Amino acid sequence: MAMAGSDIERLLKGAFPDAHVVVVDLAGDGDHYGARITSAAFAGKSRIQQHKMVYDALQGQMGGALHALALETAVPK
């Protein structure tokens, strides 16, 4: 079962309340998404640490209900 983009956005905003989150369905199939998350929580963290924070925020959905997610993380300027 695919995961809705709105559910991805809800989970990310729950984990990163200050974040600007943009979720895009890349293939139109509800299975392949892109997400850009801009949050102060990423400050001082490596890209790997930032992505792990995002995967943790998705509460185990990655690889299950959420098949593919192209991530872009950033710290606000």
N, C-alpha and C positions, 0 to 999 in steps of 0.2 A: 504494500500500500504506500503510495506516495505521500509526501508531506507538503502541506500548503505553505506557500511563501509567507503568508500572514502568521503562521505558527512559528516559522523560523525567526521572523522579525520580533514576535512577542517574546520568545526565549532570549534572544540577544538583548533586547531592551530591558528585560528583567535582570539580566546579569550585569549589564552596563547601562545604568539609568541615565548617565550623562551623554550617551552615545548618539551619534547621527548614524542611522542604519539604513542602507539601501539594499533591498533584495530583488534580484531579477531572475525570472525563469528563462534560462539561456536557450532551451530547446523547445519550449512550449509544451513539455510533457509532464510537468510537475515533478520531475525526477532529477533535473540538472539545473542547479542554481548558481548564481554568482552573488556574492555579498561583499559590500564595502562597509566596514565598521570603523568609525572615527571616535576614539575615546581617550580621555586622559589616563585611563587605567593602563594603557599600553606604554606609557612613558617609562623609559629606562629598561624596557624589556626587549629581548632579541625577537626577531620575526618568528622564530620557532616557539618561543614562550607566548607570544601574542596569539599565534594560531592555536596553541594548546588551550589557552584561555577560552577561545571561541568554541573549540570542540567540547570543552567541559561545560560551557553554557548550553550546548545543544543536548545535554542530558542523555547521552548514549544513542541519540537518533542517527548520528553519522554512520553510514555503512548499513543501516537498517532501513527505516522509513525514508531517510535522506540518502540517496544514492551518491550524488556528486555535488560538491560545493567548491567553487573557485573563490578563494578568499583574498581580500585585500584589506589590510589593517593599517591604520594610521593614527598618529597623535595630532590633536588639534594644534593649529599654528597660533 
